[in-house]
Amino acid sequence: MCNTKFWTEAWQEARESSHQAPSYGNKQGWQQFWNDFAEQYALRNRQSRPIYNAIIDGLVADGVITPASTVLDIGCGAGTFTLPLAARAKQATGLDTAAQMLSVLQSEAAHDRISDRITALQADWLDLPAEPAYDVVFAANTTAINDYDSLMKMNELSRGTCCLIGFAGTYHIKVRTLLWEHLIGTPPEQTAFDIQYPFNILYQDRYLPNIKFYSYRQRYRETLAFMIEYYTSYFKLFGLDSPETSAKITEFLANRSVEDYCTELINSTIGVLWWRADRKTTVLE
């Protein structure tokens, strides 16, 4: 039977079968990775701002975000969504464990002249008190929301609405996918961040989740040196850190480069899920 237990266990199975599973406990490693590449993520955010603005505009149109809203953005990174949220809400708190990501967020906020509407908070969000401190609790493409308990904690921190953004089906980052196949012989398992799991858990728990889908297609042009550094660091998180692996990454990217530049193509469908934390359907006897 497809009840809450079924979807909770299915989500756990998807996580455990993912190629990313070996890195889940490596919080320090991920923090260092995000710190090292925070500036580049900010540059990519600027390039992709139109799609992020469109998503937040959709939440505004649905009444999720208002000029009076206070918002917690869990796993905010360099401000992918914190910046457009702050531009439309009263106050946005960007929470992350990576100090350099938060530093870049503050720089981007100053550039956008919205520093007074953004608070940077370095913390593990699971350490936050389980009390309703924000009008909207928001999270996008973050490993922080990865099971039933972390999903339900979003409800505990919200005075009204929660919003979770994930992928609908597989997400395709071309160079990354090809590198996984090149290094281990198979493409990566990518269902751990599929929005179907939290959607169905919420539905089975008698919330009334709303969902909207957006197509995301973006091309980034990066130097060969950056791509080698980035992917060497990335695959180290999964235990692929031998000299042989580094040589394979370097050779693979060099063969794909043109005039010492590589192109990274991202093509996916984004699922934007929101629900009232304080409202459930009535069970008819």
Secondary structure by P-SEA (a helix, b strand, c coil): cccaaaaaaaaaaaaaaccccccccaaaaaaaaaaacaaaaaaaaaaaaaaaaaaaaaaaaaccccccbbbbbccccccccaaaaaacccbbbbbcccaaaaaaaaaaaaaacccccbbbbbcccccccccccccbbbbccccccccaaaaaaaaaacccbbbbbbbcccccaaaaaaaaaaacccccccccccaaaaaaaaaaaccbbbbbbbbbbbbbbbcaaaaaaaaaaaaaaaccccaaaaaaaaaaaaaaccccbbbbbbbbbbbbbbbcccbbbbbcc
